[in-house]
Amino acid sequence: MCIIMPKTIREERLRWILPICHKEIKLVDVAKICPHSQRSLERWLAAYRQYGEQGLEPRSTRPKSNPRETHIRIKEEIIAYRKKNKECAKVLAWKLEREKGIQINARTVGKILKAE
């Protein structure tokens, strides 16, 4: 008897979920022999029922946004000061605080300049 090994993550998840979906075996019984946790099986089952096979594709856990990111207006201000004066990050941070009232760390200014 030849067992075909799954080639993708979707196939692997589908292999564990289909018997539960077709009510051939209970989720609790699958969780006892499955190398994945019962919670993972529950999540995969819910995703499969809602989205079909596409729901079993792995999704990124990377955050979509960073609420602490420096505002674009401040970044543009830093770049404009740099083009005008050609000064280092520390001096730019001091001038921004003194002239514009923008408090920003010199390291953050340096990172913004480096990225630009």
Buried (B, 14 or more C-beta within 10 A) or exposed (E): EEEEEEEEEBEBBBEBBEBBEEEEEEBEEBBEEBEBEEEBBEBBBEBBEEEEEEBBEEEEEEEEEEEEEBEEEBBEBBBEBBEEEEEEBEBBBEBBEEEEEBEBEBEBBBEBBEEE
